[in-house]
Amino acid sequence: MKNEKNAELIRAIKFCLFSISAGVVQILSFALLNEILHLPYWISYGIALVLSVIWNFTFNRKFTFKSATNIPIAMLKVVAYYAVFTPLSMLLEYFLADRLGWNEYLVTGINMLINFVTEFLYQRFFVFGGSIDTAKTK
């Protein structure tokens, strides 16, 4: 029982660290697209989100969940999550940043926090739940 708790704690820490790195990818790409290329805010947000999702999925599948699950199916499950999360987060971005005038980076940070918690639970129990620690280590 203690080993299971330790394994879950380590898994959560790894997910957190990879999510932080994905957040860095998202913020840097968002800043590049929004501040330097001057793309519309919601396009910058959407592209940055996709880049961070690919980054996060790749590292968490391999190192956090150590899953040998079918990659296309796992990615389709993640796409399903983002098919719900992305429009809702973009509406929140639009409403808070464009309509209410909140700082764009603060709103993006709020969305990233919501994403972090919900995506961990979704990946842990739905995407990789039955295939955790099935990948062969070299």
Summary of the structure (lengths in Angstrom):
residues: 138
radius of gyration: 16.1
end to end distance: 26.7
largest distance: 52.4
contacts: 394
relative contact order: 0.14
helix: 81%
strand: 0%
